[in-house]
Amino acid sequence: AATATAAPPVATQPVVAKPRIEMTPARMLMLFFISSESIFFISLIVMYSVYAYNFSSSQLEISRTFFFSLALFCSSGTMILAEKFLTRGNKKAFVGFLVGTIALGATFLAGQITEYIKLYGEHTTISSPGEFGSTFFTLTGFHGFHVFVGLCGLIGILILSRDWRPGHETPVKSVRYYWHFVDGVWVFIFSIVYLRTLF
């Protein structure tokens, strides 16, 4: 009698699990904070647009402001690289790019401070007649304060990196969200306050 032969087993491809973004309470809190701060920035930008949009001042040095703005924009790239090397376990490169991010952020803040000093020397202050002084210093100053807070967070991470332990990735990701938010907001502020005066 003929015997039935068993069919060869069908090769199956292994199922690869897609990586998920772990949403920890710290990250959720940071995203909630960023959402609430976005409302404040939108309000300030609208206020500036309404009261001082038609103002054109030769006192604003766009080329100089672009230089320290570029430093802030580049800091987003160095922050991405810092986190990338952190996930690879390359602590030395992580610290290097983190220090670079801090230096670029500090460059932006120093540029903003020197701009304020120049404007104050030309008697343009927050209490100057007209709406420009109050809206300009309120909008850019509020953002500058957020940059300062972000720098404090980055320095805190740098201190943590001296004794790095599993679980420290969470504050890095939380501060990363905040730092990219600060950079993104400045794109709108720089466009509305500075670039608009060119047209």
VEXLOVEX-948467 format. One record per residue: residue number from 1; residue in one letter; x, y, z of N, C-alpha, C, O in turn. Coordinates in Angstrom, 3 decimals. Layout:
# VEXLOVEX-948467
   i aa   n.east  n.north     n.up  ca.east ca.north    ca.up   c.east  c.north     c.up   o.east  o.north     o.up
 NUM  a        X        Y        Z        X        Y        Z        X        Y        Z        X        Y        Z
...
***
This chain:
# VEXLOVEX-948467
   i aa   n.east  n.north     n.up  ca.east ca.north    ca.up   c.east  c.north     c.up   o.east  o.north     o.up
   1  a    0.843   -1.188    0.000    0.000    0.000    0.000    0.873    1.230    0.000    1.932    1.266    0.626
   2  a    0.404    2.251   -0.723    1.176    3.495   -0.798    1.069    4.242    0.513    0.002    4.332    1.121
   3  t    2.166    4.756    0.916    2.166    5.535    2.166    2.175    7.017    1.835    2.882    7.470    0.935
   4  a    1.369    7.763    2.588    1.299    9.221    2.357    2.523    9.894    2.953    2.941    9.601    4.073
   5  t    3.082   10.801    2.173    4.250   11.548    2.667    3.782   12.871    3.254    2.930   13.556    2.688
   6  a    4.350   13.210    4.383    3.976   14.476    5.043    4.541   15.652    4.268    5.671   15.611    3.783
   7  a    3.739   16.696    4.160    4.182   17.905    3.459    5.281   18.588    4.263    5.228   18.637    5.492
   8  p    6.274   19.111    3.559    7.367   19.794    4.269    6.837   21.032    4.992    5.936   21.706    4.492
   9  p    7.385   21.329    6.151    6.912   22.511    6.895    7.163   23.795    6.122    8.207   23.967    5.493
  10  v    6.200   24.680    6.181    6.308   25.972    5.492    7.108   26.928    6.358    6.797   27.145    7.529
  11  a    8.147   27.496    5.755    8.985   28.436    6.507    8.211   29.722    6.764    7.593   30.275    5.854
  12  t    8.244   30.173    7.950    7.553   31.420    8.316    8.570   32.465    8.732    9.587   32.167    9.359
  13  q    8.263   33.690    8.365    9.144   34.792    8.742    8.891   35.175   10.194    7.741   35.255   10.624
  14  p    9.946   35.411   10.943    9.749   35.832   12.330    9.054   37.184   12.402    9.322   38.080   11.602
  15  v    8.182   37.311   13.344    7.463   38.570   13.533    8.337   39.515   14.336    8.734   39.217   15.462
  16  v    8.630   40.656   13.736    9.478   41.649   14.408    8.585   42.700   15.043    7.790   43.348   14.363
  17  a    8.718   42.859   16.320    7.898   43.848   17.023    8.392   45.245   16.695    9.592   45.518   16.735
  18  k    7.466   46.117   16.374    7.816   47.497   16.080    8.069   48.237   17.391    7.306   48.104   18.348
  19  p    9.153   49.021   17.421    9.441   49.745   18.659    8.353   50.772   18.942    7.877   51.459   18.038
  20  r    7.974   50.862   20.184    6.967   51.827   20.587    7.617   52.940   21.394    8.603   52.728   22.100
  21  i    7.047   54.118   21.273    7.516   55.237   22.074    6.880   55.125   23.448    5.669   55.285   23.601
  22  e    7.698   54.853   24.432    7.178   54.681   25.783    6.799   56.040   26.356    7.642   56.929   26.479
  23  m    5.531   56.194   26.703    5.047   57.457   27.229    5.018   57.373   28.753    4.044   56.916   29.351
  24  t    6.103   57.824   29.357    6.212   57.800   30.810    5.466   58.996   31.396    5.188   59.957   30.679
  25  p    5.137   58.952   32.689    4.475   60.103   33.318    5.268   61.395   33.173    4.684   62.465   33.002
  26  a    6.603   61.303   33.240    7.428   62.506   33.111    7.280   63.121   31.721    7.208   64.342   31.587
  27  r    7.234   62.287   30.699    7.086   62.808   29.334    5.682   63.368   29.117    5.511   64.396   28.462
  28  m    4.687   62.691   29.667    3.319   63.195   29.546    3.187   64.546   30.229    2.515   65.440   29.715
  29  l    3.824   64.699   31.383    3.783   65.975   32.097    4.475   67.063   31.295    3.994   68.195   31.239
  30  m    5.601   66.730   30.671    6.310   67.711   29.864    5.489   68.122   28.645    5.438   69.305   28.308
  31  l    4.851   67.167   27.985    4.019   67.495   26.827    2.824   68.350   27.228    2.421   69.243   26.484
  32  f    2.259   68.082   28.394    1.157   68.907   28.892    1.644   70.323   29.177    0.958   71.296   28.864
  33  f    2.826   70.437   29.770    3.399   71.751   30.063    3.663   72.526   28.778    3.373   73.719   28.694
  34  i    4.217   71.837   27.770    4.494   72.484   26.490    3.199   72.965   25.840    3.163   74.047   25.255
  35  s    2.149   72.173   25.939    0.859   72.562   25.359    0.326   73.828   26.013   -0.177   74.722   25.333
  36  s    0.436   73.900   27.335   -0.052   75.085   28.040    0.795   76.309   27.712    0.264   77.409   27.564
  37  e    2.113   76.123   27.597    2.980   77.246   27.258    2.747   77.712   25.826    2.922   78.891   25.522
  38  s    2.358   76.805   24.956    2.062   77.181   23.570    0.946   78.208   23.514    0.969   79.112   22.678
  39  i   -0.027   78.072   24.397   -1.145   79.014   24.437   -0.645   80.408   24.785   -1.085   81.391   24.189
  40  f    0.277   80.504   25.749    0.834   81.800   26.132    1.597   82.419   24.971    1.450   83.609   24.694
  41  f    2.407   81.624   24.295    3.183   82.158   23.181    2.281   82.598   22.032    2.525   83.637   21.418
  42  i    1.259   81.830   21.741    0.324   82.222   20.682   -0.331   83.550   21.026   -0.490   84.409   20.158
  43  s   -0.709   83.723   22.283   -1.334   84.971   22.726   -0.376   86.145   22.563   -0.778   87.211   22.095
  44  l    0.882   85.961   22.944    1.864   87.039   22.830    2.165   87.372   21.376    2.322   88.542   21.027
  45  i    2.246   86.355   20.527    2.506   86.598   19.107    1.345   87.347   18.466    1.555   88.257   17.664
  46  v    0.128   86.968   18.817   -1.052   87.673   18.304   -1.050   89.112   18.795   -1.353   90.028   18.031
  47  m   -0.709   89.320   20.068   -0.665   90.669   20.626    0.354   91.526   19.887    0.081   92.684   19.571
  48  y    1.524   90.965   19.611    2.536   91.711   18.873    2.049   92.031   17.463    2.240   93.141   16.966
  49  s    1.423   91.050   16.829    0.940   91.245   15.462   -0.099   92.350   15.390   -0.138   93.104   14.418
  50  v   -0.938   92.452   16.409   -2.011   93.448   16.412   -1.472   94.841   16.698   -1.840   95.802   16.022
  51  y   -0.597   94.957   17.701   -0.187   96.277   18.176    1.083   96.812   17.536    1.251   98.028   17.447
  52  a    1.969   95.955   17.093    3.256   96.451   16.614    3.653   95.876   15.263    4.810   96.001   14.862
  53  y    2.729   95.255   14.558    3.078   94.592   13.305    3.555   95.587   12.254    4.433   95.264   11.453
  54  n    2.994   96.783   12.245    3.364   97.778   11.242    4.605   98.565   11.630    5.033   99.456   10.897
  55  f    5.180   98.239   12.774    6.367   98.954   13.224    7.588   98.438   12.486    7.793   97.230   12.375
  56  s    8.389   99.351   11.988    9.637   98.983   11.320   10.762   99.792   11.945   10.782  101.018   11.844
  57  s   11.684   99.118   12.580   12.734   99.812   13.309   14.102   99.464   12.750   14.434   98.294   12.558
  58  s   14.893  100.507   12.492   16.267  100.288   12.052   17.150   99.862   13.214   18.303   99.478   13.020
  59  q   16.602   99.933   14.426   17.367   99.537   15.610   17.536   98.021   15.698   18.445   97.537   16.373
  60  l   16.679   97.282   15.028   16.772   95.823   15.054   17.769   95.363   13.994   17.521   95.511   12.798
  61  e   18.884   94.811   14.429   19.918   94.343   13.515   19.612   92.896   13.122   19.924   91.956   13.853
  62  i   18.999   92.745   11.959   18.520   91.426   11.549   19.672   90.459   11.302   19.602   89.296   11.701
  63  s   20.732   90.932   10.648   21.852   90.034   10.339   22.512   89.533   11.623   22.891   88.365   11.711
  64  r   22.648   90.398   12.603   23.252   89.995   13.871   22.336   89.037   14.625   22.787   88.052   15.211
  65  t   21.052   89.343   14.599   20.095   88.468   15.272   20.041   87.106   14.593   19.873   86.082   15.256
  66  f   20.183   87.097   13.276   20.182   85.825   12.551   21.342   84.943   12.994   21.210   83.721   13.052
  67  f   22.478   85.561   13.305   23.652   84.787   13.716   23.379   84.026   15.004   23.614   82.819   15.074
  68  f   22.876   84.732   16.040   22.650   83.990   17.282   21.378   83.157   17.221   21.207   82.236   18.020
  69  s   20.469   83.471   16.272   19.317   82.592   16.056   19.770   81.280   15.432   19.254   80.212   15.759
  70  l   20.743   81.375   14.527   21.279   80.171   13.889   21.908   79.245   14.930   21.838   78.022   14.811
  71  a   22.519   79.841   15.943   23.093   79.029   17.022   22.001   78.234   17.727   22.192   77.061   18.050
  72  l   20.857   78.872   17.963   19.753   78.176   18.629   19.191   77.076   17.738   18.886   75.981   18.212
  73  f   19.053   77.367   16.444   18.524   76.359   15.525   19.466   75.150   15.445   19.010   74.006   15.421
  74  c   20.771   75.406   15.404   21.744   74.306   15.335   21.732   73.471   16.608   22.062   72.286   16.583
  75  s   21.352   74.093   17.724   21.342   73.356   18.988   20.318   72.224   18.979   20.468   71.247   19.714
  76  s   19.285   72.347   18.157   18.329   71.240   18.034   19.008   70.024   17.416   18.761   68.888   17.821
  77  g   19.872   70.277   16.425   20.595   69.184   15.791   21.560   68.502   16.743   21.644   67.274   16.771
  78  t   22.289   69.292   17.524   23.230   68.697   18.475   22.490   67.939   19.575   23.002   66.950   20.101
  79  m   21.289   68.398   19.923   20.504   67.688   20.941   20.043   66.330   20.410   20.050   65.338   21.138
  80  i   19.647   66.293   19.142   19.242   65.027   18.521   20.414   64.048   18.500   20.253   62.866   18.807
  81  l   21.590   64.549   18.136   22.773   63.689   18.091   23.160   63.203   19.487   23.583   62.060   19.660
  82  a   23.011   64.083   20.481   23.337   63.686   21.855   22.474   62.509   22.295   22.975   61.535   22.858
  83  e   21.178   62.608   22.035   20.282   61.518   22.434   20.562   60.255   21.618   20.447   59.142   22.131
  84  k   20.925   60.432   20.359   21.223   59.281   19.507   22.402   58.490   20.064   22.363   57.261   20.120
  85  f   23.446   59.199   20.473   24.611   58.516   21.028   24.321   57.944   22.410   24.935   56.961   22.825
  86  l   23.385   58.563   23.115   23.002   58.015   24.415   22.366   56.639   24.257   22.673   55.715   25.010
  87  t   21.475   56.508   23.268   20.817   55.221   23.042   21.807   54.150   22.584   21.572   52.957   22.775
  88  r   22.906   54.579   21.985   23.939   53.629   21.549   24.930   53.307   22.666   25.802   52.453   22.505
  89  g   24.788   53.989   23.785   25.686   53.732   24.903   27.024   54.425   24.809   27.954   54.092   25.545
  90  n   27.131   55.399   23.898   28.385   56.145   23.737   28.314   57.391   24.614   27.884   58.455   24.169
  91  k   28.738   57.244   25.856   28.609   58.338   26.819   29.483   59.531   26.451   29.070   60.679   26.617
  92  k   30.680   59.268   25.954   31.595   60.358   25.621   31.011   61.260   24.540   31.040   62.484   24.669
  93  a   30.481   60.657   23.470   29.881   61.447   22.396   28.622   62.150   22.887   28.356   63.291   22.510
  94  f   27.847   61.469   23.728   26.641   62.076   24.289   26.978   63.344   25.058   26.347   64.382   24.862
  95  v   27.969   63.257   25.929   28.364   64.424   26.725   28.896   65.528   25.820   28.618   66.705   26.049
  96  g   29.659   65.157   24.794   30.210   66.150   23.884   29.136   66.944   23.164   29.206   68.171   23.101
  97  f   28.140   66.253   22.620   27.066   66.955   21.912   26.151   67.693   22.888   25.563   68.713   22.531
  98  l   26.028   67.189   24.103   25.234   67.894   25.108   25.900   69.214   25.484   25.229   70.239   25.605
  99  v   27.208   69.189   25.667   27.954   70.420   25.949   27.833   71.386   24.774   27.699   72.594   24.970
 100  g   27.880   70.853   23.554   27.697   71.695   22.379   26.332   72.351   22.351   26.209   73.518   21.977
 101  t   25.304   71.610   22.743   23.949   72.166   22.808   23.876   73.296   23.822   23.274   74.338   23.562
 102  i   24.491   73.087   24.975   24.505   74.127   26.011   25.236   75.370   25.518   24.778   76.490   25.741
 103  a   26.368   75.177   24.849   27.144   76.308   24.343   26.359   77.101   23.300   26.381   78.332   23.310
 104  l   25.670   76.404   22.406   24.882   77.085   21.375   23.707   77.833   21.990   23.405   78.956   21.586
 105  g   23.038   77.216   22.971   21.944   77.896   23.648   22.415   79.118   24.402   21.738   80.146   24.409
 106  a   23.581   79.015   25.045   24.143   80.155   25.768   24.539   81.273   24.806   24.420   82.452   25.138
 107  t   25.008   80.901   23.617   25.342   81.900   22.599   24.108   82.697   22.205   24.164   83.921   22.080
 108  f   22.997   82.001   22.010   21.748   82.692   21.676   21.341   83.641   22.794   20.989   84.792   22.538
 109  l   21.388   83.165   24.023   20.956   83.981   25.155   21.863   85.198   25.324   21.384   86.291   25.629
 110  a   23.161   85.016   25.128   24.093   86.139   25.218   23.803   87.170   24.131   23.876   88.374   24.374
 111  g   23.472   86.691   22.932   23.125   87.608   21.854   21.877   88.406   22.158   21.805   89.594   21.845
 112  q   20.895   87.764   22.766   19.665   88.464   23.119   19.918   89.507   24.203   19.348   90.598   24.163
 113  i   20.757   89.180   25.155   21.077   90.130   26.228   21.796   91.351   25.671   21.485   92.481   26.048
 114  t   22.762   91.130   24.771   23.477   92.267   24.185   22.541   93.117   23.328   22.717   94.332   23.247
 115  e   21.558   92.503   22.695   20.578   93.277   21.929   19.748   94.150   22.861   19.471   95.307   22.545
 116  y   19.352   93.607   23.999   18.606   94.391   24.978   19.436   95.573   25.476   18.928   96.687   25.607
 117  i   20.712   95.323   25.750   21.588   96.399   26.228   21.682   97.505   25.189   21.644   98.687   25.532
 118  k   21.805   97.129   23.925   21.881   98.110   22.838   20.594   98.920   22.750   20.642  100.142   22.614
 119  l   19.449   98.257   22.826   18.175   98.961   22.726   17.959   99.886   23.916   17.456  100.998   23.759
 120  y   18.336   99.430   25.102   18.216  100.291   26.280   19.122  101.508   26.151   18.760  102.600   26.587
 121  g   20.299  101.326   25.552   21.196  102.451   25.330   20.632  103.453   24.347   20.998  104.628   24.375
 122  e   19.744  102.999   23.477   19.084  103.885   22.510   17.715  104.329   23.009   16.899  104.836   22.240
 123  h   17.469  104.132   24.310   16.240  104.580   24.984   14.989  103.874   24.465   13.894  104.438   24.474
 124  t   15.167  102.644   24.017   14.021  101.806   23.667   13.849  100.791   24.783   14.620   99.837   24.896
 125  t   12.832  101.004   25.604   12.609  100.146   26.764   11.180   99.616   26.746   10.385   99.951   25.868
 126  i   10.876   98.784   27.734    9.537   98.209   27.814    8.493   99.270   28.139    7.304   99.076   27.883
 127  s    8.941  100.400   28.707    8.011  101.485   29.050    8.077  102.644   28.064    7.543  103.719   28.337
 128  s    8.726  102.436   26.917    8.811  103.496   25.909    7.430  103.808   25.346    6.556  102.942   25.339
 129  p    7.223  105.050   24.868    5.933  105.396   24.255    5.636  104.491   23.056    6.544  104.109   22.318
 130  g    4.376  104.159   22.873    3.986  103.267   21.788    3.961  101.826   22.239    4.357  101.489   23.355
 131  e    3.487  100.988   21.341    3.299   99.584   21.693    4.514   98.711   21.415    4.598   97.594   21.926
 132  f    5.465   99.204   20.604    6.559   98.327   20.199    7.387   97.855   21.384    7.640   96.660   21.533
 133  g    7.810   98.795   22.229    8.682   98.437   23.343    8.078   97.385   24.247    8.729   96.397   24.586
 134  s    6.831   97.597   24.638    6.195   96.662   25.574    5.974   95.291   24.939    6.227   94.268   25.574
 135  t    5.505   95.264   23.696    5.229   93.974   23.055    6.512   93.246   22.674    6.596   92.025   22.803
 136  f    7.518   93.996   22.203    8.785   93.375   21.797    9.487   92.731   22.984    9.874   91.564   22.925
 137  f    9.649   93.488   24.053   10.374   92.962   25.210    9.583   91.867   25.923   10.171   90.937   26.475
 138  t    8.266   91.971   25.914    7.463   90.923   26.551    7.575   89.613   25.783    7.782   88.554   26.377
 139  l    7.440   89.686   24.462    7.478   88.475   23.639    8.860   87.829   23.645    8.995   86.640   23.935
 140  t    9.881   88.613   23.327   11.232   88.045   23.256   11.776   87.709   24.645   12.529   86.748   24.804
 141  g   11.392   88.503   25.648   11.850   88.218   27.005   11.242   86.943   27.560   11.916   86.177   28.249
 142  f    9.963   86.711   27.261    9.300   85.486   27.703    9.975   84.267   27.080   10.157   83.237   27.729
 143  h   10.338   84.408   25.810   11.038   83.307   25.145   12.444   83.133   25.718   12.894   82.011   25.947
 144  g   13.129   84.249   25.948   14.467   84.166   26.519   14.477   83.477   27.875   15.406   82.737   28.199
 145  f   13.437   83.724   28.665   13.325   83.054   29.960   13.197   81.545   29.774   13.771   80.770   30.539
 146  h   12.449   81.133   28.765   12.294   79.700   28.493   13.614   79.076   28.025   13.910   77.925   28.347
 147  v   14.399   79.839   27.269   15.716   79.339   26.873   16.587   79.138   28.109   17.301   78.142   28.220
 148  f   16.521   80.094   29.039   17.293   79.987   30.277   16.883   78.748   31.073   17.735   78.025   31.589
 149  v   15.572   78.507   31.170   15.082   77.319   31.878   15.579   76.053   31.180   15.985   75.093   31.834
 150  g   15.542   76.061   29.845   16.026   74.909   29.095   17.505   74.652   29.334   17.932   73.503   29.449
 151  l   18.288   75.729   29.408   19.716   75.580   29.681   19.950   74.982   31.064   20.845   74.157   31.247
 152  c   19.145   75.401   32.030   19.253   74.821   33.378   18.970   73.320   33.337   19.639   72.535   34.009
 153  g   17.964   72.927   32.538   17.653   71.510   32.394   18.789   70.739   31.746   19.106   69.624   32.163
 154  l   19.404   71.333   30.722   20.524   70.673   30.042   21.728   70.532   30.968   22.408   69.507   30.967
 155  i   21.980   71.570   31.755   23.091   71.501   32.708   22.811   70.437   33.766   23.718   69.728   34.200
 156  g   21.545   70.332   34.178   21.174   69.290   35.127   21.446   67.896   34.572   21.925   67.017   35.289
 157  i   21.136   67.697   33.290   21.415   66.406   32.647   22.920   66.150   32.583   23.380   65.024   32.775
 158  l   23.677   67.213   32.310   25.133   67.075   32.255   25.685   66.622   33.608   26.605   65.807   33.671
 159  i   25.121   67.153   34.677   25.541   66.739   36.022   25.159   65.280   36.267   25.941   64.517   36.835
 160  l   23.955   64.893   35.837   23.524   63.499   35.992   24.430   62.531   35.236   24.642   61.397   35.666
 161  s   24.958   62.989   34.114   25.760   62.097   33.272   27.061   61.676   33.944   27.703   60.721   33.505
 162  r   27.455   62.372   34.998   28.679   61.989   35.713   28.493   60.656   36.436   29.456   59.918   36.646
 163  d   27.263   60.354   36.811   26.962   59.083   37.483   25.754   58.461   36.795   24.674   58.339   37.374
 164  w   25.971   58.067   35.530   24.840   57.637   34.704   24.342   56.268   35.121   25.121   55.343   35.351
 165  r   23.021   56.160   35.213   22.389   54.898   35.585   21.200   54.644   34.670   20.667   55.580   34.075
 166  p   20.775   53.379   34.549   19.570   53.085   33.755   18.370   53.847   34.304   18.146   53.891   35.513
 167  g   17.607   54.443   33.403   16.457   55.243   33.811   16.681   56.725   33.651   15.731   57.508   33.675
 168  h   17.946   57.123   33.485   18.243   58.536   33.294   17.889   59.013   31.886   17.961   60.207   31.594
 169  e   17.502   58.065   31.005   17.113   58.463   29.655   15.828   59.283   29.667   15.611   60.114   28.785
 170  t   14.982   59.053   30.660   13.695   59.757   30.714   13.856   61.266   30.829   13.222   61.987   30.059
 171  p   14.671   61.787   31.751   14.840   63.244   31.789   15.461   63.804   30.522   15.169   64.938   30.141
 172  v   16.313   63.027   29.862   16.909   63.497   28.610   15.828   63.704   27.558   15.813   64.728   26.876
 173  k   14.934   62.749   27.425   13.862   62.859   26.435   12.903   63.991   26.792   12.424   64.697   25.904
 174  s   12.622   64.170   28.065   11.712   65.236   28.486   12.300   66.602   28.173   11.613   67.472   27.637
 175  v   13.576   66.792   28.507   14.234   68.064   28.212   14.370   68.251   26.709   14.308   69.380   26.222
 176  r   14.554   67.171   25.970   14.637   67.272   24.511   13.346   67.840   23.937   13.387   68.721   23.078
 177  y   12.194   67.345   24.403   10.916   67.879   23.944   10.844   69.386   24.194   10.449   70.160   23.323
 178  y   11.232   69.773   25.395   11.160   71.186   25.777   12.095   72.024   24.911   11.719   73.105   24.457
 179  w   13.301   71.535   24.682   14.285   72.302   23.915   13.846   72.478   22.464   13.999   73.564   21.904
 180  h   13.311   71.439   21.855   12.817   71.569   20.485   11.627   72.529   20.431   11.459   73.258   19.454
 181  f   10.816   72.527   21.465    9.690   73.468   21.535   10.199   74.904   21.553    9.691   75.756   20.825
 182  v   11.199   75.170   22.383   11.770   76.518   22.476   12.354   76.946   21.133   12.176   78.091   20.717
 183  d   13.046   76.041   20.456   13.613   76.355   19.142   12.516   76.636   18.120   12.611   77.581   17.337
 184  g   11.482   75.811   18.136   10.391   75.985   17.180    9.655   77.297   17.361    9.278   77.942   16.383
 185  v    9.448   77.694   18.602    8.766   78.962   18.875    9.575   80.131   18.319    9.009   81.089   17.791
 186  w   10.904   80.048   18.439   11.727   81.157   17.957   11.664   81.298   16.436   11.856   82.399   15.918
 187  v   11.405   80.231   15.724   11.236   80.330   14.272   10.113   81.308   13.950   10.258   82.154   13.068
 188  f    8.999   81.196   14.662    7.864   82.089   14.433    8.177   83.508   14.902    7.854   84.475   14.213
 189  i    8.804   83.634   16.072    9.110   84.967   16.594   10.094   85.687   15.680    9.899   86.860   15.363
 190  f   11.139   85.002   15.258   12.140   85.617   14.390   11.519   86.033   13.061   11.857   87.087   12.521
 191  s   10.623   85.220   12.535    9.981   85.541   11.256    9.076   86.758   11.381    9.081   87.628   10.511
 192  i    8.298   86.824   12.460    7.315   87.896   12.616    7.958   89.201   13.063    7.591   90.271   12.576
 193  v    8.910   89.124   13.983    9.497   90.339   14.551   10.612   90.893   13.674   10.718   92.108   13.506
 194  y   11.440   90.026   13.115   12.632   90.487   12.403   12.500   90.388   10.883   12.614   91.398   10.189
 195  l   12.264   89.191   10.362   12.249   89.022    8.908   11.150   89.836    8.243   11.308   90.278    7.105
 196  r   10.044   90.037    8.937    8.933   90.784    8.357    9.342   92.200    7.980    8.803   92.767    7.029
 197  t   10.296   92.783    8.719   10.701   94.167    8.456   11.465   94.311    7.145   11.696   95.430    6.687
 198  l   11.859   93.196    6.535   12.579   93.261    5.260   11.643   93.477    4.086   12.092   93.820    2.993
 199  f   10.344   93.282    4.295    9.382   93.348    3.190    8.426   94.519    3.369    7.547   94.731    2.534
***
